Amino acid sequence: MDEEAPGGFLHFRQIILPPIRLLVTLGDPAGIGPEVLLRSLVHPPAGARLNVIGDLRLLRPLARRLRVKIPWDRYDWVDLANTGPVRAGCPGPASGRAAYAYLEEAVRRLKRGEADALVTGPVSKEVIARSGIRWRGHTEYLAGQFRCRTTMMFVTGRVRVSLVTTHWAIREVPRRLKREEVVRVLEATRRAMVRDFGIRRPRIGLAALNPHGGEGGMFGGEEKKILLPAARRVPGVAGPLPADSLIQHAARGEYDAVAAIYHDQALIPVKLLGWERAVNVTLGLPFVRTSPVHGTAFDIAGKGKADPSSMQSAIALAIQLARRRG
């Protein structure tokens, strides 16, 4: 409550919000994860305390070589030494096991309630799988660990696109497309717009599967049989709409979010519109999780060429969403 100070003036008590507790994992230590992370830590983000999970024996010499000045004492470090020698640009079993170990440690801390949000560095699905670990991806792993249904969303600027299907072969998409799953993704997208992005009445565009929105069934029946009935069950949803122009309409502000049917239908326009600042967000988890949209880029790892913009955006967005939830 405001109090009256001598002389009749009111003064206000300062509201001090606790810092967001943010976990950040290194990703595959043989990729560009270490470099983009270091460049993202030059200036500590306001309103958050970062707990970085990685290998300091790798990070400290890399920072010196890249001439990146890190305020090391401004962060909390979980130093997990790699299980074998790791060289930049040379992925192998040791780097795959290390990437998995960083994530395992993050999950342990999240289950103990020690963090509000998680930012994951880029990993290679192939490298982790070849190291002897069953692995389909970060999203699937986290969904299994926390026993929840998740939805992938990609954010760049004002464009937000969620995925109905994720890592499926294109030939599998029509066969596995189910009305109830479309409804679930639309509802998850709507909840995220309200809770995480503060949009009270979100406008969501549902993409069609087939060209031209199916042309009334000429190019396929999924629009009439599956997508249109799903769209009618969720408030604020329009569609199915031709996918070749839908995300451009969202970029102009006509939709607050888009639900795309398959991976590249979303990712190609998102990366064209804003590759550098695009962020992957996992909806449905009991905490905020973001990551950069790029991969491990082993071909340029350790060469000082990696752009940290997507990692910086992932950290900033994680703090913003966690603050809104809190």
C-alpha positions as a Python dict, from the first residue, in 0.01 Angstrom:
ca = {
    (1, 'M'): (0, 0, 0),
    (2, 'D'): (116, 356, -72),
    (3, 'E'): (210, 564, 235),
    (4, 'E'): (196, 938, 299),
    (5, 'A'): (533, 1097, 361),
    (6, 'P'): (592, 1416, 563),
    (7, 'G'): (465, 1721, 372),
    (8, 'G'): (166, 1538, 226),
    (9, 'F'): (352, 1364, -59),
    (10, 'L'): (294, 1002, -143),
    (11, 'H'): (587, 770, -193),
    (12, 'F'): (564, 425, -345),
    (13, 'R'): (721, 109, -221),
    (14, 'Q'): (958, -31, -477),
    (15, 'I'): (846, -369, -610),
    (16, 'I'): (1147, -594, -649),
    (17, 'L'): (1078, -906, -853),
    (18, 'P'): (1293, -1212, -790),
    (19, 'P'): (1524, -1303, -1079),
    (20, 'I'): (1416, -1573, -1321),
    (21, 'R'): (1612, -1893, -1259),
    (22, 'L'): (1729, -1995, -1605),
    (23, 'L'): (1912, -2315, -1700),
    (24, 'V'): (2120, -2309, -2019),
    (25, 'T'): (2277, -2622, -2170),
    (26, 'L'): (2582, -2618, -2392),
    (27, 'G'): (2452, -2848, -2667),
    (28, 'D'): (2697, -3063, -2863),
    (29, 'P'): (3044, -2944, -2756),
    (30, 'A'): (3182, -3024, -3103),
    (31, 'G'): (2935, -2785, -3269),
    (32, 'I'): (2877, -2411, -3255),
    (33, 'G'): (2689, -2435, -2924),
    (34, 'P'): (2992, -2333, -2713),
    (35, 'E'): (3065, -2030, -2932),
    (36, 'V'): (2710, -1893, -2956),
    (37, 'L'): (2668, -1948, -2582),
    (38, 'L'): (2986, -1759, -2494),
    (39, 'R'): (2894, -1467, -2719),
    (40, 'S'): (2549, -1460, -2557),
    (41, 'L'): (2702, -1434, -2208),
    (42, 'V'): (2913, -1124, -2269),
    (43, 'H'): (2639, -911, -2112),
    (44, 'P'): (2438, -1075, -1831),
    (45, 'P'): (2066, -1050, -1908),
    (46, 'A'): (1859, -831, -1679),
    (47, 'G'): (1611, -998, -1449),
    (48, 'A'): (1760, -1346, -1455),
    (49, 'R'): (2020, -1562, -1289),
    (50, 'L'): (2174, -1806, -1535),
    (51, 'N'): (2292, -2152, -1441),
    (52, 'V'): (2506, -2280, -1728),
    (53, 'I'): (2554, -2654, -1775),
    (54, 'G'): (2861, -2747, -1976),
    (55, 'D'): (3235, -2810, -1965),
    (56, 'L'): (3450, -2522, -1835),
    (57, 'R'): (3767, -2697, -1956),
    (58, 'L'): (3633, -2640, -2305),
    (59, 'L'): (3465, -2301, -2255),
    (60, 'R'): (3747, -2107, -2088),
    (61, 'P'): (4015, -2172, -2353),
    (62, 'L'): (3761, -2116, -2631),
    (63, 'A'): (3670, -1778, -2484),
    (64, 'R'): (4038, -1680, -2476),
    (65, 'R'): (4095, -1795, -2832),
    (66, 'L'): (3788, -1609, -2961),
    (67, 'R'): (3876, -1307, -2744),
    (68, 'V'): (3532, -1311, -2587),
    (69, 'K'): (3531, -1148, -2243),
    (70, 'I'): (3291, -1325, -2008),
    (71, 'P'): (3205, -1203, -1657),
    (72, 'W'): (3244, -1557, -1524),
    (73, 'D'): (3143, -1470, -1169),
    (74, 'R'): (2805, -1332, -1283),
    (75, 'Y'): (2687, -1684, -1369),
    (76, 'D'): (2644, -2013, -1187),
    (77, 'W'): (2830, -2299, -1354),
    (78, 'V'): (2758, -2672, -1353),
    (79, 'D'): (3087, -2810, -1476),
    (80, 'L'): (3044, -3152, -1637),
    (81, 'A'): (3367, -3278, -1786),
    (82, 'N'): (3331, -3459, -2117),
    (83, 'T'): (3361, -3837, -2119),
    (84, 'G'): (3633, -3825, -2384),
    (85, 'P'): (3832, -3583, -2599),
    (86, 'V'): (3613, -3344, -2802),
    (87, 'R'): (3736, -3125, -3087),
    (88, 'A'): (3540, -2849, -3254),
    (89, 'G'): (3400, -2970, -3586),
    (90, 'C'): (3469, -3337, -3507),
    (91, 'P'): (3151, -3489, -3362),
    (92, 'G'): (3159, -3840, -3227),
    (93, 'P'): (3038, -4062, -2942),
    (94, 'A'): (3208, -3845, -2678),
    (95, 'S'): (3036, -3526, -2793),
    (96, 'G'): (2702, -3703, -2830),
    (97, 'R'): (2719, -3845, -2477),
    (98, 'A'): (2824, -3506, -2341),
    (99, 'A'): (2530, -3327, -2506),
    (100, 'Y'): (2295, -3583, -2356),
    (101, 'A'): (2458, -3555, -2011),
    (102, 'Y'): (2408, -3176, -2007),
    (103, 'L'): (2038, -3222, -2076),
    (104, 'E'): (2004, -3499, -1817),
    (105, 'E'): (2147, -3267, -1552),
    (106, 'A'): (1906, -2992, -1654),
    (107, 'V'): (1612, -3232, -1621),
    (108, 'R'): (1723, -3339, -1273),
    (109, 'R'): (1731, -2977, -1160),
    (110, 'L'): (1398, -2896, -1319),
    (111, 'K'): (1234, -3193, -1146),
    (112, 'R'): (1367, -3064, -815),
    (113, 'G'): (1206, -2727, -885),
    (114, 'E'): (1538, -2542, -909),
    (115, 'A'): (1462, -2349, -1229),
    (116, 'D'): (1183, -2159, -1402),
    (117, 'A'): (1302, -2198, -1761),
    (118, 'L'): (1540, -2393, -1984),
    (119, 'V'): (1736, -2291, -2292),
    (120, 'T'): (1895, -2580, -2480),
    (121, 'G'): (2196, -2552, -2708),
    (122, 'P'): (2193, -2722, -3049),
    (123, 'V'): (2253, -3097, -3070),
    (124, 'S'): (2272, -3350, -3352),
    (125, 'K'): (2009, -3623, -3345),
    (126, 'E'): (2236, -3847, -3550),
    (127, 'V'): (2540, -3800, -3327),
    (128, 'I'): (2350, -3873, -3006),
    (129, 'A'): (2185, -4178, -3159),
    (130, 'R'): (2521, -4310, -3281),
    (131, 'S'): (2665, -4273, -2932),
    (132, 'G'): (2430, -4552, -2822),
    (133, 'I'): (2144, -4344, -2681),
    (134, 'R'): (1784, -4377, -2797),
    (135, 'W'): (1702, -4029, -2918),
    (136, 'R'): (1450, -3851, -3141),
    (137, 'G'): (1499, -3494, -3027),
    (138, 'H'): (1487, -3246, -2739),
    (139, 'T'): (1110, -3201, -2762),
    (140, 'E'): (1029, -3571, -2751),
    (141, 'Y'): (1279, -3634, -2471),
    (142, 'L'): (1138, -3359, -2249),
    (143, 'A'): (781, -3471, -2318),
    (144, 'G'): (872, -3821, -2202),
    (145, 'Q'): (1058, -3702, -1892),
    (146, 'F'): (771, -3482, -1776),
    (147, 'R'): (489, -3704, -1907),
    (148, 'C'): (308, -3436, -2100),
    (149, 'R'): (187, -3361, -2452),
    (150, 'T'): (403, -3098, -2615),
    (151, 'T'): (374, -2872, -2916),
    (152, 'M'): (659, -2713, -3109),
    (153, 'M'): (627, -2342, -3182),
    (154, 'F'): (865, -2116, -3371),
    (155, 'V'): (880, -1745, -3301),
    (156, 'T'): (1046, -1469, -3501),
    (157, 'G'): (935, -1114, -3438),
    (158, 'R'): (555, -1103, -3445),
    (159, 'V'): (527, -1437, -3629),
    (160, 'R'): (444, -1744, -3417),
    (161, 'V'): (396, -2081, -3585),
    (162, 'S'): (313, -2410, -3412),
    (163, 'L'): (338, -2756, -3567),
    (164, 'V'): (66, -3019, -3590),
    (165, 'T'): (325, -3282, -3688),
    (166, 'T'): (697, -3264, -3616),
    (167, 'H'): (963, -3509, -3731),
    (168, 'W'): (766, -3727, -3969),
    (169, 'A'): (851, -3822, -4327),
    (170, 'I'): (637, -3623, -4573),
    (171, 'R'): (473, -3941, -4702),
    (172, 'E'): (352, -4016, -4348),
    (173, 'V'): (180, -3682, -4286),
    (174, 'P'): (-156, -3737, -4467),
    (175, 'R'): (-193, -4089, -4327),
    (176, 'R'): (-117, -3989, -3967),
    (177, 'L'): (-306, -3658, -3965),
    (178, 'K'): (-589, -3686, -3710),
    (179, 'R'): (-866, -3440, -3626),
    (180, 'E'): (-817, -3469, -3250),
    (181, 'E'): (-447, -3393, -3280),
    (182, 'V'): (-518, -3082, -3485),
    (183, 'V'): (-765, -2968, -3218),
    (184, 'R'): (-507, -3032, -2944),
    (185, 'V'): (-242, -2822, -3120),
    (186, 'L'): (-488, -2541, -3188),
    (187, 'E'): (-592, -2538, -2822),
    (188, 'A'): (-229, -2544, -2705),
    (189, 'T'): (-151, -2256, -2938),
    (190, 'R'): (-446, -2056, -2811),
    (191, 'R'): (-347, -2116, -2446),
    (192, 'A'): (8, -2003, -2517),
    (193, 'M'): (-111, -1685, -2683),
    (194, 'V'): (-323, -1597, -2381),
    (195, 'R'): (-92, -1709, -2099),
    (196, 'D'): (258, -1656, -2241),
    (197, 'F'): (213, -1374, -2491),
    (198, 'G'): (-67, -1180, -2320),
    (199, 'I'): (-311, -1181, -2614),
    (200, 'R'): (-661, -1211, -2469),
    (201, 'R'): (-847, -1303, -2789),
    (202, 'P'): (-591, -1455, -3025),
    (203, 'R'): (-654, -1489, -3397),
    (204, 'I'): (-510, -1817, -3523),
    (205, 'G'): (-474, -1925, -3885),
    (206, 'L'): (-479, -2298, -3963),
    (207, 'A'): (-277, -2394, -4269),
    (208, 'A'): (-415, -2630, -4530),
    (209, 'L'): (-225, -2947, -4614),
    (210, 'N'): (-279, -2937, -4991),
    (211, 'P'): (-207, -2664, -5248),
    (212, 'H'): (-463, -2383, -5275),
    (213, 'G'): (-636, -2508, -4961),
    (214, 'G'): (-736, -2827, -5143),
    (215, 'E'): (-949, -2646, -5406),
    (216, 'G'): (-1274, -2785, -5266),
    (217, 'G'): (-1145, -3142, -5265),
    (218, 'M'): (-977, -3140, -5608),
    (219, 'F'): (-629, -3175, -5455),
    (220, 'G'): (-719, -3389, -5153),
    (221, 'G'): (-987, -3438, -4893),
    (222, 'E'): (-796, -3363, -4572),
    (223, 'E'): (-920, -3004, -4558),
    (224, 'K'): (-1289, -3101, -4555),
    (225, 'K'): (-1260, -3420, -4352),
    (226, 'I'): (-1005, -3322, -4088),
    (227, 'L'): (-893, -2959, -4083),
    (228, 'L'): (-1218, -2767, -4122),
    (229, 'P'): (-1402, -2962, -3847),
    (230, 'A'): (-1101, -2911, -3617),
    (231, 'A'): (-1089, -2536, -3684),
    (232, 'R'): (-1457, -2500, -3596),
    (233, 'R'): (-1399, -2650, -3250),
    (234, 'V'): (-1151, -2386, -3127),
    (235, 'P'): (-1246, -2019, -3077),
    (236, 'G'): (-1062, -1764, -3288),
    (237, 'V'): (-938, -2010, -3553),
    (238, 'A'): (-969, -1938, -3926),
    (239, 'G'): (-900, -2196, -4194),
    (240, 'P'): (-783, -2415, -4337),
    (241, 'L'): (-608, -2148, -4545),
    (242, 'P'): (-355, -2179, -4831),
    (243, 'A'): (-19, -2228, -4668),
    (244, 'D'): (180, -2043, -4935),
    (245, 'S'): (46, -1706, -4816),
    (246, 'L'): (-76, -1765, -4460),
    (247, 'I'): (247, -1690, -4274),
    (248, 'Q'): (296, -1373, -4480),
    (249, 'H'): (-48, -1260, -4361),
    (250, 'A'): (61, -1334, -4004),
    (251, 'A'): (375, -1126, -4056),
    (252, 'R'): (148, -833, -4149),
    (253, 'G'): (-38, -872, -3821),
    (254, 'E'): (-357, -1036, -3952),
    (255, 'Y'): (-305, -1342, -3728),
    (256, 'D'): (-146, -1370, -3386),
    (257, 'A'): (-35, -1727, -3454),
    (258, 'V'): (-39, -1993, -3724),
    (259, 'A'): (-76, -2370, -3694),
    (260, 'A'): (121, -2543, -3971),
    (261, 'I'): (64, -2905, -4068),
    (262, 'Y'): (422, -3024, -4110),
    (263, 'H'): (778, -2920, -4030),
    (264, 'D'): (904, -2747, -4344),
    (265, 'Q'): (568, -2580, -4409),
    (266, 'A'): (650, -2373, -4100),
    (267, 'L'): (1027, -2359, -4091),
    (268, 'I'): (1100, -2242, -4445),
    (269, 'P'): (899, -1916, -4418),
    (270, 'V'): (1001, -1859, -4054),
    (271, 'K'): (1369, -1881, -4141),
    (272, 'L'): (1324, -1662, -4447),
    (273, 'L'): (1145, -1397, -4241),
    (274, 'G'): (1393, -1392, -3955),
    (275, 'W'): (1655, -1665, -3942),
    (276, 'E'): (1889, -1470, -3715),
    (277, 'R'): (1639, -1404, -3435),
    (278, 'A'): (1409, -1708, -3467),
    (279, 'V'): (1346, -1918, -3156),
    (280, 'N'): (1199, -2264, -3094),
    (281, 'V'): (950, -2275, -2802),
    (282, 'T'): (810, -2597, -2653),
    (283, 'L'): (449, -2559, -2540),
    (284, 'G'): (291, -2790, -2284),
    (285, 'L'): (583, -2835, -2042),
    (286, 'P'): (554, -2731, -1675),
    (287, 'F'): (831, -2477, -1738),
    (288, 'V'): (940, -2250, -2021),
    (289, 'R'): (1175, -2409, -2275),
    (290, 'T'): (1333, -2233, -2572),
    (291, 'S'): (1623, -2300, -2807),
    (292, 'P'): (1790, -2146, -3111),
    (293, 'V'): (1652, -2268, -3443),
    (294, 'H'): (1987, -2349, -3601),
    (295, 'G'): (2172, -2675, -3573),
    (296, 'T'): (2523, -2771, -3468),
    (297, 'A'): (2694, -2639, -3786),
    (298, 'F'): (2999, -2863, -3738),
    (299, 'D'): (3155, -2720, -4054),
    (300, 'I'): (3216, -2377, -3893),
    (301, 'A'): (3251, -2485, -3529),
    (302, 'G'): (3539, -2320, -3346),
    (303, 'K'): (3618, -2081, -3632),
    (304, 'G'): (3461, -1768, -3486),
    (305, 'K'): (3201, -1745, -3762),
    (306, 'A'): (2883, -1849, -3578),
    (307, 'D'): (2608, -1589, -3533),
    (308, 'P'): (2481, -1588, -3171),
    (309, 'S'): (2159, -1394, -3249),
    (310, 'S'): (1924, -1694, -3226),
    (311, 'M'): (2073, -1806, -2892),
    (312, 'Q'): (2049, -1450, -2759),
    (313, 'S'): (1686, -1434, -2869),
    (314, 'A'): (1617, -1774, -2708),
    (315, 'I'): (1755, -1652, -2374),
    (316, 'A'): (1564, -1323, -2392),
    (317, 'L'): (1236, -1492, -2486),
    (318, 'A'): (1272, -1755, -2211),
    (319, 'I'): (1310, -1480, -1952),
    (320, 'Q'): (1015, -1286, -2096),
    (321, 'L'): (781, -1588, -2098),
    (322, 'A'): (888, -1707, -1753),
    (323, 'R'): (834, -1359, -1613),
    (324, 'R'): (485, -1343, -1763),
    (325, 'R'): (395, -1684, -1618),
    (326, 'G'): (537, -1592, -1278),
}
